[in-house]
Amino acid sequence: MSSGGGVSPRKPVRLLRITDDRAIEVHDVTAVEEPLEIRLHDRPFAVIMRTPGGDRQLAAGFLLAEGVITSGDDLGAVEHCRHPDHPEGHNVVNVFLLGQAAAALPEKLAGRRNVFANSSCGMCGRVTIESLRTRASPLAQTGTIDRTVVHALPGHLRARQPLFDETGALHGAAIFTFEGDCVAIAEDVGRHNAVDKVTGELLLDGRLPLDGHVLVVSGRVSYEIVQKAWIAGIEMICAVSAPSSLAVELAEEAGISLVAFARPPGFNLYSHPARLRM
């Protein structure tokens, strides 16, 4: 995924590798973590710690999850800052809104401080369950997915994570069809960012809502991951690790089939089992 302002997502380092009584100097690679400032009409809106790459998609997915936009039709230009007096322009994305989203901009910005989102927990619950209920209805079942497809999804995600292979430090998120075809994938130091990148990519492509699709994540499932999937219209979530209690409750309410602990020899299905073909 491009759109990172030309900044590499990896950085070389020199280190000492200690084994038993030996210290060997080696060259290695670390995952880059830098701040991305999202501006709305040149005005600061949020700062996200992320891995460069897919910044436009990240901004779009983040604004969707935050309720600033509801579809790609709300977006005008989404671009990096190119001002010659701003050498860190690769870490700034300026977004221009259209229609009702633009009209509501003063309300969105009123009293808002420069909100910081770290790479581990995103905005950590800014979008409440009550506000979600006003924005999204429970998702209807549009199809079914075979058990063997679900079982294979984490492996398909892992095989598409080259930066993790190099650094061991990045989360992955991908969106697959119910037939097992990958339509979007992203890596980032923050799992929430990786989800925003894939939903943002498909939002910019005009492909939301994502009925008949599965969101696959490399880590655990929190409430925020479920709310991002719900807003994007994704019917199933498949995670390698555990869900939180609130994630399970929200998935049930949202009409989302939640799969977790997806690793050999099977997986756990916590909600809406009718989508699974045995």
Secondary structure as the mmCIF struct_conf table of DSSP 4:
data_model
#
loop_
_struct_conf.conf_type_id
_struct_conf.id
_struct_conf.beg_label_comp_id
_struct_conf.beg_label_asym_id
_struct_conf.beg_label_seq_id
_struct_conf.end_label_comp_id
_struct_conf.end_label_asym_id
_struct_conf.end_label_seq_id
BEND BEND1 GLY A 4 GLY A 4
TURN_TY1_P TURN_TY1_P1 GLY A 5 GLY A 6
BEND BEND2 PRO A 9 PRO A 9
STRN STRN1 ARG A 10 THR A 19
TURN_TY1_P TURN_TY1_P2 ASP A 20 ASP A 21
STRN STRN2 ARG A 22 ALA A 31
STRN STRN3 GLU A 34 LEU A 40
TURN_TY1_P TURN_TY1_P3 HIS A 41 ASP A 42
STRN STRN4 ARG A 43 ARG A 50
BEND BEND3 PRO A 52 GLY A 53
HELX_RH_AL_P HELX_RH_AL_P1 ASP A 55 ALA A 65
TURN_TY1_P TURN_TY1_P4 GLU A 66 GLY A 67
BEND BEND4 VAL A 68 VAL A 68
BEND BEND5 THR A 70 SER A 71
HELX_RH_3T_P HELX_RH_3T_P1 GLY A 72 ASP A 74
STRN STRN5 LEU A 75 HIS A 80
TURN_TY1_P TURN_TY1_P5 PRO A 84 ASP A 85
TURN_TY1_P TURN_TY1_P6 PRO A 87 GLU A 88
HELX_RH_3T_P HELX_RH_3T_P2 GLY A 89 ASN A 91
STRN STRN6 VAL A 92 LEU A 97
HELX_RH_AL_P HELX_RH_AL_P2 GLY A 99 ALA A 103
TURN_TY1_P TURN_TY1_P7 ALA A 104 ALA A 104
HELX_RH_AL_P HELX_RH_AL_P3 LEU A 105 LEU A 109
TURN_TY1_P TURN_TY1_P8 ALA A 110 GLY A 111
STRN STRN7 VAL A 115 ALA A 117
STRN STRN8 ASN A 118 ASN A 118
TURN_TY1_P TURN_TY1_P9 SER A 119 CYS A 121
STRN STRN9 GLY A 122 GLY A 122
TURN_TY1_P TURN_TY1_P10 MET A 123 MET A 123
BEND BEND6 CYS A 124 GLY A 125
BEND BEND7 VAL A 127 VAL A 127
HELX_RH_AL_P HELX_RH_AL_P4 ILE A 129 ARG A 135
HELX_LH_PP_P HELX_LH_PP_P1 SER A 137 GLN A 141
STRN STRN10 ILE A 145 ASP A 146
HELX_RH_AL_P HELX_RH_AL_P5 ARG A 147 ARG A 158
TURN_TY1_P TURN_TY1_P11 ALA A 159 ARG A 160
HELX_RH_AL_P HELX_RH_AL_P6 PRO A 162 THR A 167
BEND BEND8 GLY A 168 GLY A 168
STRN STRN11 HIS A 171 THR A 177
TURN_TY1_P TURN_TY1_P12 PHE A 178 GLU A 179
BEND BEND9 GLY A 180 GLY A 180
STRN STRN12 CYS A 182 ASP A 188
BEND BEND10 VAL A 189 GLY A 190
HELX_RH_AL_P HELX_RH_AL_P7 ARG A 191 LEU A 204
TURN_TY1_P TURN_TY1_P13 ASP A 205 GLY A 206
BEND BEND11 PRO A 209 PRO A 209
TURN_TY1_P TURN_TY1_P14 ASP A 211 GLY A 212
STRN STRN13 HIS A 213 VAL A 217
BEND BEND12 SER A 218 GLY A 219
STRN STRN14 VAL A 221 VAL A 221
HELX_RH_AL_P HELX_RH_AL_P8 TYR A 223 ALA A 232
TURN_TY1_P TURN_TY1_P15 GLY A 233 GLY A 233
STRN STRN15 MET A 236 ALA A 239
BEND BEND13 VAL A 240 SER A 241
HELX_LH_PP_P HELX_LH_PP_P2 ALA A 242 ALA A 242
STRN STRN16 PRO A 243 PRO A 243
HELX_LH_PP_P HELX_LH_PP_P3 SER A 244 SER A 244
HELX_RH_AL_P HELX_RH_AL_P9 SER A 245 ALA A 254
TURN_TY1_P TURN_TY1_P16 GLY A 255 GLY A 255
STRN STRN17 SER A 257 ARG A 263
TURN_TY1_P TURN_TY1_P17 PRO A 264 PRO A 265
STRN STRN18 GLY A 266 LEU A 269
BEND BEND14 SER A 271 SER A 271
HELX_RH_3T_P HELX_RH_3T_P3 PRO A 273 ARG A 275
STRN STRN19 LEU A 276 ARG A 277
#
